Amino acid sequence: MTVSGFLIDLDGVVYINGEPIPGAISALQELRRRGVPFRFVSNNTHRSRETIRARLARFGVDVPVEWIFTPLTAAIAYLRNAGAASCWLLGSPDAAEELKRAGINPADPAASHVLVGDLSDVLEYDMFVTGFRVLKNNHAELLALEHDRYFKGSDGLLLSAGAFVAALEFAADVSATLLGKPSVAFFQAALSSLGLPPEEVVMIGDDPRSDIGGAASLSIRGILVLTGKFDGVLPPDAAAPWKILPGLSDILSLTQ
C-alpha cells in the first residue's frame, strides 16, 4: 500500500527527555530530502510549539511551527470557539505563556474552563485544589489537554496528565473533554494539514491507545516503535498496529 506522508509523535519516537533517539534525526532529514511530507503530532503539553520547534532546529530538523500539532493549539481554538478569554491551567509555565500569547489568561479563578496538562515538575497542592474549586464553584468545564496514563523519562516511566484528570473527574464528579490524542478532531487537523487521503498516511508512535487507536479512528495506519514506552506487548483493548518497528529510521523503507 502507498505511503505518501507521515504523522509522527515526538516523545519516545524522536527524543526522550530532550535527547535525540539514535537514528531519528537522520531519518527526519532523509524524509525532507526525499520530499516526503510529515507533521509532528504530540501530546506534549509541557512545552509550547515554539519551544518544540527550537529544540528540533537545534537537532538539525528545521520545520515551520505550523507543522507541530499539540493539545495547546487545540485548546486555544476550543476556548476561542467557546468565547472564553481565560481559563484555570494546571500545567507548565511554558504552556501558560503560549496561552498568554494567544490572548488567554491562564490563571483566572473565575474561569469557565479548567485545563489539565503535564504536571510532572510543577504540581502544587494549592494549584490543584484551586482547579477543583473552579470546577465546583463555577460549574466549569474540565478540558484534558491529553489523557495518557504515563510516558517514558530518562529514569523510567512517569505519570502523565491522565492520572490527574482522573483525580479531578472523581473529586468534582465531572467528565473531561479530551483535546489531544486520541481525539478525532486533533488527528483530523493534522491530516488536513498534510492534504493527503488517510489511506496514504501512516502514524508513527509509541502509545497503542493514543497514537495507534486515535489514528485508526480516521482509518490511518499506525506503526509502533520500540524506542519509547511501548514494550512490545499490546494492551487487550488497544487497536492493532499495521507494523511494529525498532525505531523511526526503519520507516524509510516504506518510501521511495
Phi, psi and omega per residue, in radians:
M1 nan 2.499 -3.089
T2 -1.174 2.377 2.999
V3 -2.077 1.952 -3.081
S4 -1.857 -0.289 -3.124
G5 -2.885 2.928 -3.040
F6 -2.317 2.554 2.829
L7 -1.863 2.241 -2.961
I8 -2.238 2.168 3.023
D9 -1.231 2.845 -3.122
L10 -1.860 -1.162 -3.107
D11 -1.137 2.161 -3.133
G12 1.541 -0.139 3.139
V13 -2.097 -0.844 3.116
V14 -1.730 -0.692 3.120
Y15 -2.623 2.852 3.041
I16 -2.280 2.155 3.131
N17 0.943 0.627 3.077
G18 1.487 -0.017 3.136
E19 -1.890 2.277 -3.103
P20 -1.067 2.466 3.052
I21 -1.398 2.329 -3.109
P22 -0.891 2.266 3.091
G23 1.552 -0.303 -3.041
A24 -1.228 -0.783 -3.093
I25 -1.163 -0.753 3.119
S26 -1.121 -0.556 3.098
A27 -1.170 -0.736 3.114
L28 -1.156 -0.702 3.113
Q29 -1.110 -0.643 3.123
E30 -1.211 -0.653 3.060
L31 -1.063 -0.736 3.092
R32 -1.089 -0.744 -3.127
R33 -1.081 -0.670 -3.136
R34 -1.394 -0.170 -3.105
G35 1.322 0.437 3.113
V36 -1.506 2.082 -3.092
P37 -1.277 2.555 3.061
F38 -2.649 2.772 3.040
R39 -2.335 2.568 3.079
F40 -1.574 2.214 -3.113
V41 -2.143 1.746 -2.982
S42 -2.134 2.535 3.014
N43 -1.636 0.246 3.124
N44 -1.206 2.067 3.108
T45 -1.997 0.116 3.138
H46 -1.432 -0.536 -3.058
R47 -2.139 2.561 3.089
S48 -1.263 2.876 3.102
R49 -1.060 -0.679 -3.131
E50 -1.141 -0.671 3.088
T51 -1.140 -0.714 3.101
I52 -1.133 -0.758 3.133
R53 -1.044 -0.750 -3.141
A54 -1.124 -0.684 3.112
R55 -1.108 -0.816 3.134
L56 -1.064 -0.676 3.125
A57 -1.099 -0.691 3.094
R58 -1.093 -0.557 3.122
F59 -1.355 -0.234 -3.123
G60 1.845 0.240 3.100
V61 -2.102 1.671 -3.078
D62 -1.695 1.906 -3.098
V63 -2.232 2.723 3.061
P64 -1.130 2.591 3.134
V65 -1.079 -0.451 3.130
E66 -1.183 -0.224 3.091
W67 -1.469 -0.070 -3.073
I68 -1.899 2.091 -3.132
F69 -1.948 2.115 3.108
T70 -2.285 2.855 3.104
P71 -1.080 -0.412 3.118
L72 -1.125 -0.683 3.099
T73 -1.162 -0.659 3.095
A74 -1.151 -0.656 -3.135
A75 -1.157 -0.727 3.128
I76 -1.066 -0.778 3.111
A77 -1.122 -0.705 -3.121
Y78 -1.111 -0.807 -3.124
L79 -1.142 -0.704 3.103
R80 -1.093 -0.743 3.122
N81 -1.107 -0.522 3.129
A82 -1.474 -0.064 -3.117
G83 1.276 0.418 -3.099
A84 -1.737 2.235 3.116
A85 -1.798 0.129 -3.134
S86 -2.670 2.953 3.075
C87 -2.818 3.078 2.933
W88 -1.974 1.966 -3.072
L89 -1.688 2.211 2.887
L90 -1.766 1.628 -3.036
G91 -3.010 -2.969 -3.004
S92 -1.449 2.820 3.054
P93 -1.037 -0.618 3.128
D94 -1.155 -0.686 3.077
A95 -1.128 -0.701 3.112
A96 -1.082 -0.687 3.138
E97 -1.141 -0.666 3.113
E98 -1.127 -0.695 3.084
L99 -1.111 -0.749 3.133
K100 -1.077 -0.737 3.136
R101 -1.084 -0.463 3.113
A102 -1.524 0.060 3.120
G103 1.461 0.375 -3.111
I104 -2.002 2.175 3.087
N105 -1.307 2.062 -3.073
P106 -1.541 0.042 -3.043
A107 -2.385 0.990 -3.111
D108 -1.896 1.885 -3.139
P109 -1.188 -0.165 3.071
A110 -1.739 0.242 -3.034
A111 -1.207 2.797 3.110
S112 -1.730 0.006 -3.128
H113 -2.464 2.436 3.021
V114 -2.001 2.169 3.135
L115 -1.824 2.379 3.103
V116 -2.138 2.130 3.098
G117 -2.219 -2.620 -3.102
D118 -1.221 2.159 -3.137
L119 -2.047 0.348 -2.958
S120 -1.047 -0.534 3.136
D121 -2.311 0.292 -3.129
V122 -2.262 0.052 -3.041
L123 -1.139 2.148 3.029
E124 -2.238 2.415 -3.067
Y125 -1.025 -0.769 -3.106
D126 -1.095 -0.704 3.112
M127 -1.084 -0.706 -3.125
F128 -1.194 -0.743 3.126
V129 -1.125 -0.696 3.099
T130 -1.074 -0.721 3.078
G131 -1.032 -0.739 3.092
F132 -1.068 -0.760 -3.127
R133 -1.183 -0.625 3.075
V134 -1.072 -0.722 3.107
L135 -1.093 -0.794 -3.078
K136 -1.306 -0.861 -3.020
N137 -1.300 -0.606 -3.071
N138 -1.738 -0.033 -3.002
H139 0.905 0.752 -3.065
A140 -1.298 2.781 3.088
E141 -1.565 2.352 3.114
L142 -1.599 2.131 -3.138
L143 -1.983 2.102 3.088
A144 -1.609 1.942 3.080
L145 -1.059 -0.610 2.980
E146 -2.695 2.903 -3.034
H147 -2.341 0.427 3.128
D148 -1.171 2.608 -3.140
R149 -1.346 -0.747 -3.075
Y150 -2.789 2.917 3.056
F151 -2.476 2.966 -3.068
K152 -1.728 2.157 3.041
G153 -1.826 -3.104 -3.098
S154 -1.157 -0.429 -3.098
D155 -1.948 0.248 3.106
G156 2.259 -2.923 -3.098
L157 -1.333 2.492 -3.126
L158 -2.237 2.598 3.107
L159 -1.128 2.369 3.077
S160 -1.792 -3.086 -2.996
A161 -1.110 -0.457 -3.098
G162 -0.979 -0.605 3.140
A163 -1.143 -0.674 -3.106
F164 -1.381 -0.567 3.031
V165 -1.077 -0.776 -3.131
A166 -1.076 -0.650 3.127
A167 -1.115 -0.754 3.132
L168 -1.229 -0.651 3.076
E169 -1.036 -0.769 -3.120
F170 -1.169 -0.836 -3.051
A171 -1.204 -0.710 -3.081
A172 -1.626 -0.076 -3.138
D173 0.989 0.893 3.111
V174 -2.309 2.932 3.047
S175 -2.030 2.331 -3.094
A176 -1.400 2.600 2.955
T177 -1.637 2.181 -3.101
L178 -1.533 2.282 -3.136
L179 -1.864 -0.554 -3.124
G180 -1.599 -2.847 3.082
K181 -1.052 2.456 0.130
P182 -1.671 0.523 -3.137
S183 -0.975 2.320 3.129
V184 -1.070 -0.745 -3.122
A185 -1.078 -0.640 -3.140
F186 -1.137 -0.813 3.122
F187 -1.181 -0.623 -3.128
Q188 -1.114 -0.665 3.125
A189 -1.086 -0.762 3.131
A190 -1.194 -0.713 3.117
L191 -1.096 -0.745 3.134
S192 -1.088 -0.608 3.113
S193 -1.123 -0.609 3.100
L194 -1.232 -0.556 -3.115
G195 1.225 0.526 -3.129
L196 -2.122 2.663 3.049
P197 -1.208 2.580 -3.055
P198 -1.028 -0.540 -3.105
E199 -1.224 -0.213 3.113
E200 -1.802 0.076 -3.085
V201 -1.971 2.543 3.116
V202 -2.219 2.350 3.070
M203 -1.654 2.273 3.106
I204 -1.941 2.128 -3.119
G205 -2.707 -3.104 3.120
D206 -2.184 0.210 3.141
D207 -2.153 1.992 -3.102
P208 -1.044 -0.617 -3.077
R209 -1.419 -1.018 -3.018
S210 -1.326 -0.633 -3.123
D211 -1.469 -1.047 -3.045
I212 -1.304 -0.772 3.128
G213 -1.122 -0.740 3.122
G214 -1.121 -0.750 3.119
A215 -1.125 -0.680 -3.111
A216 -1.097 -0.457 3.128
S217 -1.130 -0.319 3.070
L218 -1.973 0.300 -3.139
S219 1.077 0.572 3.047
I220 -1.666 2.238 3.108
R221 -1.163 2.607 -3.106
G222 -2.169 2.506 3.048
I223 -2.130 2.212 3.037
L224 -1.652 2.331 3.051
V225 -1.881 2.763 -3.026
L226 -1.757 0.285 -3.101
T227 -1.587 -0.190 -3.095
G228 -1.974 -2.362 -3.047
K229 -1.423 -0.297 3.135
F230 -1.196 2.180 -3.054
D231 -1.790 0.202 3.113
G232 1.662 -0.125 -3.132
V233 -1.935 2.078 -3.132
L234 -1.383 2.301 3.010
P235 -1.073 2.601 -3.072
P236 -1.078 -0.429 -3.110
D237 -1.716 0.162 -3.065
A238 -1.618 2.591 3.053
A239 -1.217 2.490 3.140
A240 -1.308 2.334 3.101
P241 -1.315 2.793 3.030
W242 -1.170 -0.758 3.122
K243 -2.532 2.757 2.936
I244 -2.101 2.135 -3.064
L245 -2.175 2.725 -3.140
P246 -1.067 -0.702 -3.087
G247 -2.886 3.137 -3.055
L248 -1.087 -0.595 -3.114
S249 -1.079 -0.376 -3.091
D250 -1.339 -0.157 3.118
I251 -1.375 -0.233 -3.073
L252 -1.108 -0.467 3.121
S253 -1.215 -0.219 -3.122
L254 -1.492 -0.202 -3.116
T255 -2.125 2.819 3.126
Q256 -1.555 nan nan
